[in-house]
Amino acid sequence: MDDKLKSEYTEDFYTHMRELSHYISELKMRKKINDELVNLILKQLEIAEKEAFIRGFKFGFEYNFDNLLEQEEHLFNANQDGIFRCN
């Protein structure tokens, strides 16, 4: 996983990670199958984190952009000729 995208996890995350690890170990799979399952879980986590970051960034950008447009509408008004004046 890219170090720049790693987040700090909560204790709740680590608790559930340990539960999942214990559950997987109880399945008594061959090492190769076990490793493949763990890699698939880690890949899914990586994808979920990246997509959550992108969604959050996009939301924040769009929200702030919309607010900026609203502020500009209050600061500037165009007259009938399309000439802007400050309020």
NUBA-381727 format. One line per field, with one value per residue (C-alpha): residue in one letter; x negated, y negated, z negated. Coordinates in Angstrom, 2 decimals. Layout:
res c(A,...)
X c(X,...)
Y c(Y,...)
Z c(Z,...)
END
This chain:
res c(M,D,D,K,L,K,S,E,Y,T,E,D,F,Y,T,H,M,R,E,L,S,H,Y,I,S,E,L,K,M,R,K,K,I,N,D,E,L,V,N,L,I,L,K,Q,L,E,I,A,E,K,E,A,F,I,R,G,F,K,F,G,F,E,Y,N,F,D,N,L,L,E,Q,E,E,H,L,F,N,A,N,Q,D,G,I,F,R,C,N)
X c(0.00,-1.29,-2.63,-1.06,2.41,2.03,4.30,4.03,6.39,8.51,8.35,11.71,10.08,7.25,9.71,11.66,8.46,7.35,10.78,10.57,7.02,8.10,11.10,8.94,6.40,9.21,10.20,7.15,6.39,3.20,0.63,0.89,4.71,4.42,1.87,4.03,7.08,5.11,3.72,7.23,8.49,5.57,6.13,9.82,8.88,6.41,9.02,11.65,9.29,8.29,11.90,13.02,10.26,11.24,14.94,14.11,11.78,14.32,17.10,14.94,13.88,17.43,18.84,16.24,16.57,20.36,19.88,17.34,19.81,22.52,20.14,19.18,22.84,23.28,20.12,20.66,23.78,23.97,26.05,28.25,25.23,23.39,20.95,20.05,19.95,18.94,21.61)
Y c(0.00,-3.48,-5.03,-8.38,-6.83,-4.81,-6.05,-5.68,-2.99,-2.98,-0.38,0.87,1.59,3.56,5.49,6.61,7.33,9.68,11.36,11.87,13.18,15.65,16.76,17.31,19.32,21.60,22.45,24.73,23.91,24.75,21.99,21.01,20.65,18.79,16.37,15.79,15.03,12.59,10.86,10.54,8.99,6.55,5.59,4.96,2.79,0.81,0.22,-0.79,-3.29,-4.87,-5.12,-6.58,-9.19,-10.10,-10.35,-12.51,-14.74,-15.12,-15.91,-18.47,-20.11,-20.29,-21.51,-24.25,-25.21,-25.56,-27.70,-29.86,-30.45,-31.41,-33.85,-35.40,-35.86,-37.86,-39.90,-40.74,-41.63,-42.31,-45.22,-44.97,-45.51,-42.59,-44.87,-43.59,-45.81,-45.06,-45.11)
Z c(0.00,0.81,-2.43,-1.51,-1.60,-4.79,-7.51,-11.21,-12.37,-15.48,-18.21,-16.91,-13.54,-15.16,-17.34,-14.30,-12.40,-15.18,-15.17,-11.41,-11.70,-14.39,-12.31,-9.22,-11.21,-12.44,-8.86,-8.62,-5.00,-3.19,-3.51,0.15,-0.09,-3.41,-1.94,1.13,-1.03,-3.18,-0.07,1.37,-1.88,-1.98,1.67,0.96,-2.02,0.10,2.82,0.26,-1.37,1.95,3.11,-0.23,0.00,3.56,2.63,-0.39,1.59,4.41,1.95,0.13,3.37,4.76,1.45,1.14,4.81,4.44,1.32,3.14,5.99,3.49,1.79,5.12,6.02,2.82,3.40,7.04,8.98,12.70,13.94,17.04,19.31,17.71,15.90,12.46,9.44,5.85,3.19)
END
